[in-house]
Amino acid sequence: MSALAMLGGKKAKGKPFPVWPYYDSNEEHALKEVLESRVWWRTPGTKTLNFERSFAEFHGARHGIAVTNGTAALEVTIAALGITAGDEVIVPNFTFVATASAVLFANALPVLVDVDPDTYCINPDLVEDAINSKTKAIIAVHMGGHPADLDRLKAIAGRKGLALIEDCAHAHASEWRGRRVGTFGVAGTFSFQASKLMTAGEGGMIISNSDKFEVHARSVHDCGRMPGEWFYSHFVYGSNYRLSEWQGAILQVQLGRLDQQTKRRHENARLLDRLLREIPGITPQKLDERCTRNGQYAYIFHVNKKVFAGLSTERFIEAMNAEGIPNQASYPPLHQLDMFRNGEYRKRLSGKQAKDKHKFLKQKLPATEKAAWETVWLPQPVLLGDEEDMHEIAAALEKIQRSAKEL
Ligand SMILES: Cc1ncc(COP(=O)(O)O)c(C=O)c1O
């Protein structure tokens, strides 16, 4: 009989991985407190306000604005920067759709550029090439928790007078040269959706060190109101992006664990780097030496099919799951999403921009193709396990590599 669990063999994984989301009596207590206070709404409350302050401080920012989710954090940021119809924003082609759809939401064009073939973060050379007179901002996504090249992106944005936005949906507590991400540009946006590094089911945050930006963003997130003004004054276009007190209360507790959990995820990921490099055909996402801590929303590795008897990524993932190792496929390239292929995205644009041929849809984006179709992700809760768990992951991979031709 084959040793592979998928073919009836024994699973490589013994004890289960830690469950996610993690909670204890602190979350229960925090929720009960909100319940009994009868203050469930953010506006008169203190829980979300306090969480905004703590989260911003944790990331070295002067301001934090809690919002309903990570997509909303991007939408509010883009609106607060005044980005609008006719403008362009440079976005990596390899990311979750929200990074680009938030730009379309503002009726602006997301210009999709390829990523670095080793870190899978936006390629600064290609960012430079994509800049023109319509460009207003660059969105850097810290893929899987690994910061994009913030030295180069900050320099480019500074030289060209563009806003740099960090999409930190994967990167709570990640560090670049010893400094936490989120304040290298004008704003950093975060998600607290269920799979993220800390969660309230849904939720988001914008952090910034710019007082001017904060005033705009806070107003946009609260129906265009201004602090201290009459409740029914609406000074700018805005919407209701406010986070509830329930979520603020839970997230405050989750934040209290983030540093310890990040340490564990980062250290386990480095152990996996060492173990997985020994397995033929497996290449972990590169860790740039300037990334002093990776928040590790995911552990990403490339699988060279040739060394795995031509095994498809889908079949590889099934085999890993059968061994008891949760793992998943990557994001598809954005330019191949239906809305870009069938032209639906143009409905968000106007004038010449809606009719133009958008070059990025026809370009070859080889690093994105590689990242999208040939990498596999271990979700972050796996990295909260112990050393034995990491050895079991490596053992499962070795087993699949050895027996790939049976699959
Ligand atoms: C890179 C990236 N940006 C933005 C988002 C949007 O966050 P949310 O799901 O909270 O709207 C996500 C969510 O998965 C993401 O992965």
The ligand as an ORCA input file, in Angstrom:
! r2SCAN-3c Opt
* xyz 0 1
  C      -4.394     42.075      0.268
  C      -5.791     42.312      0.730
  N      -6.296     43.550      0.672
  C      -7.544     43.835      1.091
  C      -8.363     42.860      1.605
  C      -9.761     43.199      1.983
  O     -10.052     42.972      3.319
  P     -11.556     42.606      3.787
  O     -11.807     41.190      3.422
  O     -11.529     42.834      5.258
  O     -12.471     43.548      3.093
  C      -7.884     41.560      1.705
  C      -8.753     40.499      2.267
  O      -8.572     39.349      2.187
  C      -6.577     41.265      1.257
  O      -6.091     40.021      1.312
*
